[in-house]
Amino acid sequence: MRILTDLHGRGHTYLRISVTERCNLRCRYCMPEEGVPLSPKDAILSFEEIERLAQIFVRNGITKIRVTGGEPLVRKDIELLMARLGSIAGLRHLAMTTNGLLLDRKLDALISAGLSSINISLDTLREDRFREITRRPGLNRVLAAIDKTLATPLAPVKVNCVVVRSVNDDEVLDFVELTKSLPIEMRFIEYMPFSGNGWDHSAFVSFAEMRQQIELVYGPLERRSDGPNDTSKTFGVPDFRGSLGFITSMSEHFCDSCNRLRITADGNLKVCLFGSSEVSLRDLMRRGATDSDIEECIDAAVKRKAPRHAGMDMLAMSEDRPMILIGG
């Protein structure tokens, strides 16, 4: 099978597709306080366009697709799209990242559609702080969604937490404790600079600092195995049922093994989360491009992928989309 390979020898097997720019939360590290100007409805990819692109990418070596947003569960009839993606021949893994607010009533349908795994975002275990971070209520709904998911074949469940100093860094140990008896991979994500997210270097908490904080209480962490393209460094507290993952995008980048591509909700291909270069696959399709035309465009974009993203301080000075419009 042909695999999209850049000029640095990296083959790409993982595609993240954002299906909406909309979200029912307003997380401070993701969205500017004033919100973002949303694309017109007809600028967003249709289900048919998403399915067509997914098929093209799978024919070119993509084996895993993750559906993101915005919040993907606010997209009307998302279960139908998941079923269409889940039926693509050659796709081995269909995943989703969600904030969990709407998951309870959609979970069974998503599993029936072919969902393989799910990541649930949760940055605090305190209701007042949840409201402060997300500018919305809903902590109990997210916790209930995690509990329900743990009782399904989707377990173990990955819980994503962006750690920000003086915001939630004092809860790291509380999150670690969740892994004592539950099949949870608690994933601590380093705070990353994006347009409009109030980036401040003093709020950055590194992987090394988080690990030190945990080991002062629990002792040395066990190193767990990772796949060759995993973004997360996986550890565990000895005898704890779950595990801990650290996504070290800023302090210890993993660009050398990056196998990810992204499609934004308005149909732009991004070959790097932190790169400003984008190519509109939507416009190509709507101008009547053939699948071969689109494949050539994708291949050319992948070959322009840089060997690594810029450093943290340089990224902080660069202009890019807000995270909400990229799709994770």
Secondary structure, 3 states (H helix, E strand, C coil): CCCEECCCCCEECEEEEECCCCCCCCCCCCCCCCCCCCCCHHHCCCHHHHHHHHHHHHHCCCCEEEEECCCHHHCCCHHHHHHHHHCCCCCCEEEEEECCCCHHHHHHHHHHHCCCEEEEECCCCCHHHHHHHHCCCCHHHHHHHHHHHHCCCCCCEEEEEEEECCCCHHHHHHHHHHCCCCCEEEEEEECCCCCCCCCCHHHECCHHHHHHHHHHHHCCCEECCCCCCCCEEEEECCCCCCEEEEECCCCCCCHHHCCEEEECCCCEEECCCCCCCCEEHHHHHHCCCCHHHHHHHHHHHHHCCCCCCCCHHHHHCCCCCCHHHHCC
